[in-house]
C-alpha cells in the first residue's frame, strides 16, 4: 500500500503540489487525471523517490520512504518520453532489471520473450533502440517495466506515442498484467476517456491539488465540485449561469420547468454544467431550454462534429455524431435538457447531478452542506 499524507512540494516560490493525501492499495489501478502542468509528473516523482516533499510524509506498506534513495525502492517508471539504453539490444534492454536483480538466465529469457510478444516486439529483439520507431522504443520501455516485478509501477502518459490499435489493446491488457503482480499501479493521463477506459480509481488534479479521489465512474458521474467536473470533461463542460425560481430555471430571458429534486433546490443563483454531448442542436422533445447562438467555429472528425457557439457573452461547444454542416456565423438554436444538468452552488459545490440513465436527478444538497 502506498499512502501520501498531506504532501506538498514547493520549488522556489511556486507550489507544484499542495497538501495531497492519497491511499493506493496493493494490486490497485489508480489514475491521475489532469491537464498539462496540473501536477501529475511532480506527484509521480515524489512517489518514486526522485524528489522529496517539502512537507508531509509518504509511506509504503506502513513505513516512511521519504529520504530513501530510489535505487533502494522496487519501483518501475515509464515516461511518455521513453528512456532506453542505446547501446543495448531490445532483448538486453528488457532483461536489464532482471540481470541487476540476479534472476537466472532461463527465467530472464522466458520473461523477456513473453513481454516482447505482448508488446509486439518479438521480431526486433536483436535491434538497438536507435533502429526502432518511436512507438517501438516506447514499447521496449514498457516491456522492461513489465518484467521488473516492481512493487510500484508509475506510468506517465505511456501510450501517447503508440498507434491507435496498439494503444487500445494495451489500455485493456496493462492493468490486468500489473494487477496480477500485486503492484500498486499509477497511470497519469490528460484524457478523461482514457481514465474511463482504464477504470479503477481516479484522482482529479488541478494546479497541484487533488480535487476528488474515488472509483473512476463515481468521480465522472458525481464530481464533487466544478473543478473536478471540468477536469473530467473533454472538451470542458459548458457552464451556464442560471437562476432558480419556484419550479423553473431561467437563463437569458428563457426558462425551463424542472421537477423532482431540482424543483426542491432553494431559489437563487446556480452554475449549471452541461457536457458537450448533452448540448443539442435538435429539439429532443419534452421540456427544454432553447437558446439562440451564433457559430464561431466547427471541428469535423468524420465520426463526430464539435460545434463551437457563442451566446450571451458565453462560449459553448456541442458534440454531435457524424458530420453536422454549419457555417461560421450561422445562427443556430441550442437545446438544454434539465435531465442533463450538473448543478453547482455559488461556492462551486455539486448540489444535483443526472442519474446514470440520464433521467431523474439525485439531490446532493444535504451531502454538500458539509463539504468544506
PLY file of the C-alpha trace (Angstrom):
ply
format ascii 1.0
element vertex 372
property float x
property float y
property float z
element edge 371
property int vertex1
property int vertex2
end_header
0.00 0.00 0.00
1.21 3.49 -0.90
-0.01 6.40 1.21
0.64 10.12 0.76
-0.17 12.21 3.84
-0.54 15.97 3.41
2.27 16.02 0.86
3.40 19.35 -0.59
6.24 20.23 -2.93
7.46 23.80 -3.29
10.10 24.84 -5.82
11.34 28.39 -5.35
8.21 30.46 -4.78
5.92 28.06 -6.66
3.77 25.29 -5.21
3.96 22.27 -7.53
1.99 20.00 -5.16
-0.29 21.30 -2.38
-1.45 19.23 0.60
-2.16 15.97 -1.24
-3.41 12.95 0.71
-3.99 9.71 -1.21
-4.05 6.00 -0.43
-3.37 3.39 -3.11
-3.98 -0.25 -2.13
-1.85 -3.21 -3.18
-2.89 -4.56 -6.58
-4.96 -1.47 -7.36
-5.19 0.61 -10.53
-5.12 4.35 -9.89
-5.39 7.11 -12.48
-4.01 10.62 -12.10
-6.18 12.76 -14.38
-5.48 16.37 -15.15
-4.37 18.81 -17.84
-0.73 19.58 -18.63
1.02 21.23 -15.64
-1.64 20.03 -13.18
1.00 18.21 -11.12
0.79 14.61 -12.35
4.50 14.16 -13.10
5.54 16.06 -9.96
3.36 13.73 -7.88
4.82 10.64 -9.55
8.38 11.84 -8.94
7.54 12.15 -5.24
6.05 8.64 -5.22
9.13 7.23 -6.94
11.58 8.96 -4.61
13.14 11.08 -7.34
12.11 14.17 -5.36
11.50 14.82 -1.66
8.35 16.53 -0.43
8.73 19.94 1.15
6.27 18.82 3.82
4.16 15.77 4.58
5.05 12.08 4.55
4.94 9.12 2.15
4.52 5.58 3.43
4.89 2.30 1.55
3.49 -0.74 3.36
3.24 1.29 6.55
6.84 2.55 6.54
8.04 6.05 5.67
10.10 6.11 2.47
10.87 9.83 2.42
14.62 10.11 2.02
15.02 6.50 0.85
17.12 6.50 -2.37
15.19 5.49 -5.46
17.76 2.73 -6.05
16.57 1.03 -2.85
12.93 1.12 -3.89
11.37 -1.51 -6.10
9.80 1.00 -8.48
9.27 0.90 -12.24
8.53 4.14 -14.07
7.78 4.78 -17.75
7.50 8.29 -19.16
5.87 9.49 -22.36
9.44 10.43 -23.31
10.72 6.86 -23.30
14.17 6.01 -21.90
16.18 3.05 -23.18
19.85 2.05 -23.15
21.03 2.98 -26.68
23.99 0.55 -26.78
21.89 -2.47 -25.75
19.64 -4.58 -27.94
15.92 -4.65 -27.29
16.42 -8.04 -25.62
19.06 -6.69 -23.23
17.05 -3.53 -22.52
14.13 -5.66 -21.40
16.35 -8.08 -19.49
18.40 -5.40 -17.70
16.37 -5.06 -14.46
16.30 -8.84 -14.03
20.05 -9.12 -14.57
20.62 -6.46 -11.89
18.36 -8.45 -9.55
20.33 -11.66 -10.20
17.50 -13.60 -11.86
18.58 -16.85 -13.51
19.11 -16.92 -17.27
16.26 -19.30 -18.09
13.71 -17.13 -16.25
15.10 -13.99 -17.89
14.75 -15.48 -21.35
11.19 -16.65 -20.73
10.03 -13.32 -19.28
11.75 -11.26 -21.99
10.07 -13.24 -24.75
6.66 -13.12 -23.03
6.88 -9.34 -22.62
8.17 -8.89 -26.17
5.25 -10.91 -27.51
2.74 -8.78 -25.62
4.36 -5.58 -26.87
4.66 -6.84 -30.47
8.48 -6.74 -30.27
9.38 -10.38 -30.95
10.83 -9.56 -34.38
13.01 -6.74 -33.03
14.83 -8.30 -30.09
18.23 -8.13 -31.83
17.92 -4.46 -32.80
19.17 -1.48 -30.82
16.71 1.30 -29.88
18.14 3.70 -32.48
16.97 1.28 -35.18
13.39 1.32 -33.92
10.44 3.64 -34.45
9.34 5.87 -31.59
6.42 3.57 -30.83
8.69 0.50 -30.75
11.08 2.28 -28.38
8.17 3.13 -26.07
7.04 -0.49 -26.12
10.57 -1.55 -25.18
10.44 0.72 -22.13
7.02 -0.70 -21.19
8.29 -4.27 -21.55
11.24 -3.50 -19.26
8.85 -2.14 -16.62
6.65 -5.20 -17.04
9.37 -7.76 -16.27
10.87 -5.86 -13.34
8.33 -7.18 -10.87
8.12 -3.81 -9.15
6.02 -3.09 -6.06
5.09 0.31 -7.51
4.53 0.89 -11.23
4.28 4.51 -12.40
3.22 5.15 -15.99
3.28 8.81 -17.07
1.19 9.07 -20.27
2.96 5.93 -21.55
0.78 5.21 -24.59
0.82 8.66 -26.19
3.38 7.68 -28.85
1.70 4.42 -29.89
-0.64 3.83 -32.80
-4.37 3.73 -32.10
-4.87 -0.04 -32.34
-2.00 -0.97 -30.03
-2.90 1.83 -27.62
-6.43 0.46 -27.25
-5.12 -3.10 -26.76
-2.64 -2.07 -24.08
-5.21 0.04 -22.23
-7.05 -3.22 -21.65
-4.08 -5.53 -21.06
-1.65 -3.47 -18.95
-3.88 -3.01 -15.89
-4.65 -6.75 -15.85
-0.98 -7.69 -16.10
0.29 -5.38 -13.39
-2.66 -6.18 -11.10
-1.71 -9.84 -11.23
1.68 -8.95 -9.77
0.05 -7.25 -6.78
1.83 -3.98 -7.59
0.41 -0.56 -6.89
-0.32 0.73 -10.39
-0.49 4.50 -11.02
-1.27 5.81 -14.51
-1.18 9.50 -15.46
-3.24 10.88 -18.33
-4.67 14.14 -19.65
-7.56 12.31 -21.34
-10.87 11.76 -19.48
-11.92 8.99 -21.86
-8.68 7.11 -21.10
-9.43 7.27 -17.37
-12.89 5.84 -18.06
-11.45 3.04 -20.20
-8.90 2.12 -17.54
-11.43 2.14 -14.68
-10.06 1.61 -11.18
-9.89 4.79 -9.11
-9.19 8.30 -10.35
-7.62 11.31 -8.65
-8.62 14.53 -10.42
-5.77 17.07 -10.31
-5.77 20.81 -10.90
-2.91 23.20 -10.15
-1.16 20.71 -7.87
-4.23 19.84 -5.81
-6.38 16.72 -5.78
-9.97 17.90 -6.06
-11.50 14.40 -5.75
-10.39 10.77 -5.48
-12.58 7.69 -5.76
-13.89 4.99 -8.12
-13.47 6.40 -11.63
-17.10 6.08 -12.69
-18.26 7.76 -9.45
-15.93 10.73 -9.96
-17.23 11.04 -13.53
-20.92 10.75 -12.61
-20.77 12.82 -9.41
-17.90 15.33 -9.48
-17.74 16.93 -6.04
-17.10 20.40 -7.43
-16.86 22.39 -10.63
-13.08 21.97 -10.92
-13.45 18.18 -10.91
-16.30 18.36 -13.43
-14.17 20.45 -15.79
-11.16 18.14 -15.34
-13.29 15.11 -16.22
-14.73 16.54 -19.45
-13.03 16.93 -22.84
-13.96 19.36 -24.29
-14.65 21.10 -20.96
-18.20 21.30 -19.70
-20.39 24.16 -20.83
-21.09 26.50 -17.92
-24.45 28.29 -17.82
-25.33 30.73 -15.02
-28.98 30.09 -14.11
-31.46 31.39 -11.58
-33.82 29.01 -9.79
-37.25 30.44 -9.07
-40.07 28.19 -7.98
-40.15 25.16 -10.27
-38.12 26.68 -13.10
-34.58 27.56 -14.12
-34.15 30.80 -16.10
-31.35 31.96 -18.39
-31.16 34.73 -20.99
-34.85 35.54 -20.88
-35.90 31.90 -21.36
-36.90 29.41 -18.70
-37.38 25.66 -18.37
-39.57 23.80 -15.92
-37.80 21.41 -13.57
-39.12 18.58 -11.45
-38.03 16.16 -8.77
-35.01 17.17 -6.71
-34.22 20.11 -8.98
-37.57 21.65 -8.11
-36.67 21.19 -4.44
-33.50 23.27 -4.64
-33.63 26.60 -2.84
-34.37 29.61 -5.02
-31.27 31.55 -6.02
-28.30 31.67 -8.41
-26.55 28.50 -9.59
-23.97 27.40 -12.11
-25.21 24.66 -14.40
-22.63 22.49 -16.21
-23.59 20.51 -19.30
-21.36 18.01 -21.07
-20.82 18.76 -24.79
-22.72 15.64 -25.91
-25.76 16.87 -23.96
-25.81 20.27 -25.69
-28.25 19.57 -28.51
-28.76 21.23 -31.88
-32.10 19.50 -32.48
-35.16 19.59 -30.22
-35.21 16.29 -28.25
-38.83 16.55 -27.15
-40.00 17.27 -23.64
-39.14 20.32 -21.55
-36.00 22.06 -22.80
-34.45 25.50 -22.54
-33.82 26.93 -26.02
-31.08 29.49 -26.61
-30.22 31.25 -29.85
-26.48 31.09 -30.57
-24.05 32.02 -33.29
-21.49 29.50 -34.67
-17.89 30.60 -34.06
-16.07 27.54 -35.45
-16.56 23.87 -36.27
-14.32 20.81 -35.99
-15.31 17.75 -38.01
-13.52 14.46 -37.31
-15.73 12.31 -39.54
-17.37 10.27 -36.80
-18.39 13.40 -34.89
-18.52 17.18 -35.08
-17.63 19.80 -32.50
-19.75 22.92 -32.96
-18.48 25.97 -31.08
-21.12 28.61 -30.43
-21.43 31.95 -28.62
-24.39 33.37 -26.73
-24.92 35.99 -24.04
-21.16 36.54 -23.86
-20.56 32.80 -23.22
-18.78 30.22 -25.35
-20.13 26.68 -25.53
-19.26 23.57 -27.52
-21.69 20.91 -28.69
-20.60 17.39 -29.67
-22.77 15.74 -32.32
-22.41 12.40 -34.08
-21.48 12.34 -37.76
-20.93 15.36 -39.99
-23.06 18.34 -39.00
-22.88 21.07 -41.63
-23.00 24.59 -40.27
-21.00 27.65 -41.29
-19.21 30.18 -39.13
-21.66 32.98 -38.37
-24.76 30.81 -38.74
-27.45 31.33 -36.13
-28.49 28.04 -34.56
-30.80 27.18 -31.66
-29.26 25.12 -28.86
-31.43 22.95 -26.61
-30.62 22.35 -22.93
-32.33 19.39 -21.26
-32.65 19.75 -17.45
-32.18 15.99 -17.11
-28.54 16.50 -18.12
-27.80 19.36 -15.69
-24.96 19.21 -13.18
-25.91 21.96 -10.73
-23.35 23.77 -8.56
-23.89 26.37 -5.88
-22.05 29.70 -5.75
-19.14 28.00 -3.92
-18.84 25.60 -6.91
-20.03 22.60 -4.85
-22.22 19.99 -6.54
-25.83 20.07 -5.34
-27.52 17.96 -8.03
-26.42 15.62 -10.82
-28.06 13.49 -13.51
-28.70 9.88 -12.63
-26.66 7.41 -14.66
-29.57 6.76 -17.02
-29.96 10.50 -17.65
-33.43 10.67 -16.10
-34.22 11.99 -12.60
-31.62 13.98 -10.64
-30.08 12.93 -7.38
-30.24 15.74 -4.85
-26.84 16.29 -3.27
-27.68 19.45 -1.36
-27.63 17.73 2.03
-24.37 15.96 1.27
-22.69 19.10 0.02
-23.74 21.10 3.04
-20.89 19.54 5.00
-18.37 19.85 2.17
-15.60 22.20 3.22
0 1
1 2
2 3
3 4
4 5
5 6
6 7
7 8
8 9
9 10
10 11
11 12
12 13
13 14
14 15
15 16
16 17
17 18
18 19
19 20
20 21
21 22
22 23
23 24
24 25
25 26
26 27
27 28
28 29
29 30
30 31
31 32
32 33
33 34
34 35
35 36
36 37
37 38
38 39
39 40
40 41
41 42
42 43
43 44
44 45
45 46
46 47
47 48
48 49
49 50
50 51
51 52
52 53
53 54
54 55
55 56
56 57
57 58
58 59
59 60
60 61
61 62
62 63
63 64
64 65
65 66
66 67
67 68
68 69
69 70
70 71
71 72
72 73
73 74
74 75
75 76
76 77
77 78
78 79
79 80
80 81
81 82
82 83
83 84
84 85
85 86
86 87
87 88
88 89
89 90
90 91
91 92
92 93
93 94
94 95
95 96
96 97
97 98
98 99
99 100
100 101
101 102
102 103
103 104
104 105
105 106
106 107
107 108
108 109
109 110
110 111
111 112
112 113
113 114
114 115
115 116
116 117
117 118
118 119
119 120
120 121
121 122
122 123
123 124
124 125
125 126
126 127
127 128
128 129
129 130
130 131
131 132
132 133
133 134
134 135
135 136
136 137
137 138
138 139
139 140
140 141
141 142
142 143
143 144
144 145
145 146
146 147
147 148
148 149
149 150
150 151
151 152
152 153
153 154
154 155
155 156
156 157
157 158
158 159
159 160
160 161
161 162
162 163
163 164
164 165
165 166
166 167
167 168
168 169
169 170
170 171
171 172
172 173
173 174
174 175
175 176
176 177
177 178
178 179
179 180
180 181
181 182
182 183
183 184
184 185
185 186
186 187
187 188
188 189
189 190
190 191
191 192
192 193
193 194
194 195
195 196
196 197
197 198
198 199
199 200
200 201
201 202
202 203
203 204
204 205
205 206
206 207
207 208
208 209
209 210
210 211
211 212
212 213
213 214
214 215
215 216
216 217
217 218
218 219
219 220
220 221
221 222
222 223
223 224
224 225
225 226
226 227
227 228
228 229
229 230
230 231
231 232
232 233
233 234
234 235
235 236
236 237
237 238
238 239
239 240
240 241
241 242
242 243
243 244
244 245
245 246
246 247
247 248
248 249
249 250
250 251
251 252
252 253
253 254
254 255
255 256
256 257
257 258
258 259
259 260
260 261
261 262
262 263
263 264
264 265
265 266
266 267
267 268
268 269
269 270
270 271
271 272
272 273
273 274
274 275
275 276
276 277
277 278
278 279
279 280
280 281
281 282
282 283
283 284
284 285
285 286
286 287
287 288
288 289
289 290
290 291
291 292
292 293
293 294
294 295
295 296
296 297
297 298
298 299
299 300
300 301
301 302
302 303
303 304
304 305
305 306
306 307
307 308
308 309
309 310
310 311
311 312
312 313
313 314
314 315
315 316
316 317
317 318
318 319
319 320
320 321
321 322
322 323
323 324
324 325
325 326
326 327
327 328
328 329
329 330
330 331
331 332
332 333
333 334
334 335
335 336
336 337
337 338
338 339
339 340
340 341
341 342
342 343
343 344
344 345
345 346
346 347
347 348
348 349
349 350
350 351
351 352
352 353
353 354
354 355
355 356
356 357
357 358
358 359
359 360
360 361
361 362
362 363
363 364
364 365
365 366
366 367
367 368
368 369
369 370
370 371
